[in-house]
């Protein structure tokens, strides 16, 4: 069941990408893996195994999208954007190791305490 849902959602993503690019190039999705990993790590999924939430993954994806859009608007070169995304992953993993949980969970706890 999970594989069926995954396959359908990846097909839907391929359709959206083809509509956005107005072409069907097989290598069009290459390079998005780093963005997906960054979004899930920022969203609270532990790289060493564990679980995360859908809301956290969506929040991580939105944050990555906002950061990349801002870097595009600032005219930052694409390879520098990948470096920034990689550094963001490193910071998120380090914060996860230090705090023992996701960044978003830590922020929610601090906001709840205030």
N, C-alpha and C positions, 0 to 999 in steps of 0.2 A: 504494500500500500504506500509506504513512504517513497519507494523508488518511482512509483507511478506519479505521485504528486510532484516529486523532484523533476521528473521528465517533462511533465506538462508545464511546470513553471519555467523550466529552461527553454522550452519551445516558445512560450509566451514572451520571454525575454529576448529571444532571437527575433521574433516578429517585431517587437518594439524597436530593436536595434536596426533591423532592415528598413523599417519605416523611417527611422531617424536619418539613416544614411542614404536612403533612396536607392539602395543596391544590396545585393546579397553576396558579399565577399566572405569566403570561409574563414579568413584570418581576422575578421573585423573585431572579434572579441578578445584578441590577444592583448595582454597587458592589464586586463581588468582584475586579474587574480590578486594583485597587491591591494587594490581598493577593497576587494571583498574581505581579505584577511584583516586589513586595517579596520574596516567597519565592524566586523565581529569582535575583534579584540577590544576596541573602544566601547562597544556595546556590552561588554561584560563576559564574553566567553573566554574561559581559561584555555590557553594553548596547551597546557599539560594534561588536558582532559577535564571534563566537567560539563556543566550545562550553563546555558544562558537563556535569556528571554527574547521573545520576538520583538517586544517593545524596545529592548536594549539594542538589538541588531538594527532596527529601523532608526533609532536615535543615532547610532554610530554611522550608519549610511548617510543620514542627513548631515551630520557634522563633517564627514569626509567630503560630501558634495559641496557644502558651503566653503570649506577650506580650499578645495580645488577651484571653485568658481572665483573666489577672491584672488587666488594666485594667477588665474587666467586674466582677470581684470587688471592686475598689476603688471602684466606682461612678463611673468616669470617663465623661463624656458621649460619645456616639458620634462627634460631630464632632471632639472632642479625640483620640479614638482614631485617626481618619484622619490627623490632624496628626502624631501620634506615628509612625504607619506611614510617612508621607511623609518625616519626619525620619530614620527608620531607613534608608530607601532612599537618601537623600542621603549619610548617613554611609557606607553600604556602597559607593556609587559612588566617593566620595572615597577610601576605603580601597583600593578596587580600582585607582584611578588612581595613588595614592602607592606602593603595594606592587607594582603590576604583576601582580596575581593576585587570586584571591578571598580573602575573609576566612578561610573554612574551610581553604583550602590553607595560608595563613600560620600558622594555629593548629596544623594537623597538623605542619608543618615544625618549629615551635618545640617541640611536644610530643615529636617524634622526637629532637630535639637534647638534650632534658633527660634 
